[in-house]
Amino acid sequence: MNSLYEKYQLRPVINAAGRMTALGVSTPHPDVIEQAATGLNHYFEMADLVDKTGDYIARLLGVDSAIIVSCASAGIAQSIAAVIVKDDDDLLLNLHRSEKPVPREIILPRGHNVNFGAPVDTMITLGGGKVIEAGFANECSATQLATKITPQTAAILYIKSHHTVQKSMLTVAEAARIAQEHQLPLIVDAAAEEDLTLYYRLGADLVIYSGAKAIEGPTSGLVIGKQPYVNWVKRQSHGIGRAMKIGKEGILGLTLAIERYITNKKESGADMVAKMTPFIDRLNRIKGVSAKVVWDSSGRDIARAEITFDEQVIGKNTFDILAQLRQGKTAIYLREYQANEGKVEADIRSVTAAQLNTIASEIRRLIMGGK
């Protein structure tokens, strides 16, 4: 592996920022890698592969239907296109230039119209939709959502993510109730969520997951849901989905990753706390640094180490410390969402005990000069 870094002049990375696209997301199990490699070396009728793996995953999860796509972002765009195009062959081929008077408005809470690495509204626009925001940046009730529904509404979109506003927001179940009352589909983007059936059970018609985040598969996405919505997503392979197609290796790799995910024991938040406790103890011995356990803000069973830098005591800006950690011989990445408050988080799910020691040592060196 070191030869790869040397050959392409890349720096090794310690990823304590979490399963982020910018860092390659996750590291699949060797069995998943082997199945993906086997897929690369064989031919398939691709439409049949898509159908059969989707059927297999649907049976595993106990849902109506499923399809593997190239990533969660593609899942959003193709799901939006699916609820607009439906079975219309002409619209499938002319989605963005057609002037057919079909519903195109996609309603979502204003606090869900976020940038997750790309804007949510860009994915909606790619899918041929028109964004309609409900409520305010800091609140959206079921009533506020419902008042935006018109004959031009094609679907309701709900983004379940730590990126979105969490307080004063209606729940997925409330959004599902509104959708059902108005005979509209509810699409839930649950890219990094860990429960693969919760939002389906709550009434969502399409639910989108990243295959490479919680599931730890190859770069891919999963869309599960009800018929005919999933079939309409499949049809997008002849429309906008053509530019987002996934290869045979990704399909087979993710299928096995899902099977492993639902059958194997997962690392719990309590496990994470035990793993990070020595790391937190080391950090708390550094002058001007304090660390503690915090839990995922969106309710997932994920524990992280929150690290607070007392900038007056240290004499350095938190952003400068983070920049120096990223610029070392080994690039160290932490979660930086609260860096303006002097706080960062270490997500230890993809970090070894030895790497945690390296992070603590590098922070000590930057702050105390190696003392």
N, C-alpha and C positions, 0 to 999 in steps of 0.2 A: 504493500500500500504506500510506503514511503516513496517508492519510485514514481508513483503518480504525481505526488506533490513536487518531486524534483523535476520530472519530465516536463510538466507544464508550468513550473515555477509558481506553484500555489502554496499558500500558507495553510498549515493544519488549523482546524477550528475546534474550540471547545464550545459546544452549544448549550449554554445555560439560559437561553432566551425562550426555549420552548419549541414546539414543532411548527416552525415557521418556514414558509416557502422560500424566503430569501437565503436560508441556510441549508436547503435540501430536505427539509421537513423531518424525516425519520430514517431509521436504519432497519429495513425489513429482516425478518428471521431467515436464516440460511435455507430453510425449506421453501420459503416463498421465492427467494432468489433462484433456487434450483428449478422450480416450476416455471418461472418466467423464462429462464434460459432454455428449458425444454420446449416451451412454446415458440421461442424464436427459431428453433431448428426444425419446425414442422409447418405444414400448410393446413389451412382450414377453410371451409366455406364461412366467410366472416359473418354473414347474416345469421347463419345457423349457430355459430359460436356465441354471438351476442344473445340470441334467443335462449339457447340451452343453459348457458351460465346464469343468465337472468332468472330462468325458471328454478335452477338449483339454489340460487341465493334466496329467492322468494320462499322456497320450501324451508330452508334453514331458519329464516327469520319469521315465518308464519305470516307473510304479507301477501297481498294479491299478486304483485308483480315487481320486477326490478330490472334495472339496466345499468351496466357499467359505462361510464363516460370518461373523458380525458382528465377532468378535474372538477372540483366543486364549482368554480366560476363558470365553466362550460355547462355544468348542470343547471345553474340559474338561467343562463341565456337560452338554453334549449327548452327548459321548462316553460319559460315565458312564451317562446315561439310556439310551443306545443298547444298552450291554452288559447292562443290567438288563431293559429292555423287550423287546428283540429284535423278534419279529414279533407280539407279543401286542397286539391292537387295544384290548382293554379296559384293559390296563395303560398303554398309551400315553395314554389319556384320563384315567386315574385314578392316575397315578404315585405321588402323595404321600399319597393316602387309601386306596389298595388294601391289603388285608391278605393278598393272595396270598403263599404261602410260596415266593417266588423268592429266589435269592441276591442280596444287596445289599451285601455287604462288599467294600470297596475297600482293598487293602493297599498301603501305601507306606512307605518308610523314614522313621523319625521325623524325621531331619534334613532331609527334603524337605517336611515339613508347615509351610511358611513363609508369611509375608505378603508378597506381591509387589506390594502396593497394595490387595489384598483377600486374605483367607486362602484357601489351597488347600482347606481342609476346608469352607469355605462353598460353593465350586464343586461339591465332591463331594456335599454335602447338597442343593444345588439340583438336581443330577442324580438325586436319589433314593437316593444311596448312603450307606453307613455307614463312617466312617473307622476303619481298623485300622492302627495304627502298628507297624512292625517295627524291631527293634534299639533303638538309643539315639540321643540327640541328636548324638553324635560318632562313631557307627559303625553300619554295618548290613552284614552279610555275606550272601551268598547263602543260607547255612544259616538265619540268623536270619529272613530273608524267608520261606523255605519253611515254617518251623515255624508260621507264622501262617495257613497255608492250611487251610480247612475246607470242608465241603460248602456253606457259606453264602458262599463267596468268589465274587464276580462278575468281578473283574479285578485286575490289578496296575497301579499307577500309578507312573511314574518322572518326577520333575521335573528336567530338565536346565537348570540356571540358575545364574548367579553368586550368586543369593540363597541357595542351599542349601548345606549343609555339604559340603565337597569331599573331606576326608580320610576314609580308612577306610570308604568307601562302595563297595558293589558297582557294577559297570559296567552299562551298558544291555545288553551282550551276556550278562552273567550273569543279569540279570533276565529276558531273553528265554528263556534256557535253562530257568530255573525255570518260567516261564509255559508253555512248550511241554511240559515234563515232566508238568505237571498239567492240560494241556489248558485253559488259561485265556488270555484275551486280555491282551496287554501294551499299555497306553496310555502314550505318552511325550509330555509337554508340553515342547516345544523352542521355546518362543515366540520367543526372540531368537537362536536358533542360525542359522548361516549355510549349513550343508550341508542341502539340502532332501531328500536321500534316504538319508543315512548311517544313521539309526536304523531306517528301513524295511528297509534291507539287513541290519541287525543282527538283525532278527527281530521288530520291533514290529508290532503289528496295526493300531494307529492312532497317528499322529504329528500333533501340533498345532503350528502356527506362527502368529506374529503377521504379518499382511500389511503392517503399517506399520513394522516394525522393520528387520531386515536387508534385506527385500525392497523397502522404501521405496514401498509402495503406499498407497492410502487406508486409513482406519480399517476394518479387516477381519481375518479370520482364515482360515487354510487347514488343513483336515484331510485328510491322505492316509492310505491304508492298504489293507488287504485286504478282499475281499468275504467274508462279507456285512456286515462291520462298518460300512463307509462307507454302505451302503444303510440300515442301522439308524440312523445319524446323520441321514441325509436324512429318514427318517420322523418325526424329532423336530420337523419344521416344523409338524406337526399336534399336537404336544405342547408341552413346555417351550420348544422352539425358536421358537414363535410370538412369544414375548416378546423374542426375540433376533434377529429376522429382519434380513437385510441387504438394502439396496436395489439396484436394477439398476446404479446408478452405481458402487457399491462392487464388485460382482461383475465388471463389465467393466474397471474400473480395475485391480483386482488381477490379473486374467488377463493384461493387458498388462504389468504390473509384473513378474510372474513370468517372462514371456517375455524381457523385457529383462534380468532378473537373471541368467538362466542363459546368455545369449548375449553380454552386454557385459562388458568387463574391469572387475574390481572393484578398489577401492582396497586395497592390501595393507598389512600392518603396516609394512613397510619404507617405503612411501609416507608413512604417517602419521609415522614417525620423522623423515623428511626435512622434512615440513611443520612439525613442532613444535620442531625443533632451535633455530631463532632465538628462539622463544618461551621455551624453557628457558634459553637463554643470557641473555636479558633478566632473567628471574626470579632467576637466580643472581647477578646484580649488585645485588640488593636486600638490604640488611643484615637478617639474621634469617630469610631465606628461602632454601631450597635446593630444587632441582628435578631430576628425572631421569626417564628413560624406564622405564616398567613395562609388563608384558604382562598381558592379561586372565587373571584367576585361574581361569576355567573352560576355558581352553585354546583360545579363539577367536583368530584372527589379528588381534588388535586391540591396538595400542600406545597407551598414554596417558601423559600427563605427571603424575607424582606430585609434589605440592608440599607441602613440610614447613615449617610455621611454628614458629620457636623462640619460644615465647610469653614466655619470660623476657627475651630480648633485645628483642623487639618491644614487650612491655608490654601486649599485647592477647590475649584469648582467641580461639581459632580460630573458635568458634561466633559470636562477635561480628563477626569479620571477614567470615564468610560472610553473616551477616544484613545487614551494611552493603552487601555486593556485590549482594545481592538487592533492596535498597531504593533503589538509585540510579535516576536518570532512565531508564537502560536496565538492566533486571534481568539480573544475571549469575548463572547457575547452574552450580555445579561438583558433582562426585560427592562426597558427604559421609559415606560409610560408615565412614571411619576418622577422622572429625573429632575424636573424643574422644582420639585419639593425636596430634593436631596435624597430621594429614595429610589432604589431599584430592587428588582426581584431576581432570584436565581431559581429557574425551573430545573429540577435535578433529574427529571425522568430519563433524559438521554445522556446523563453525565455519570462517569464512574467515580468511585471513591478517590482514586488517584487524581482524577481531574479536579475534583472538589478541593483537594489539597493544593493543587497548582493554582487554582483561582484564589484561594486564601493567601497563598504565598505571594502572588503577584500584587494583590491589594495591599498586603503588608509592605512589600518593597516600594510601591508607588507612594505610600503614605508615610512610611517611617524610614525609607532608604535602606531597607533590608535589616533593620535592627530587630 
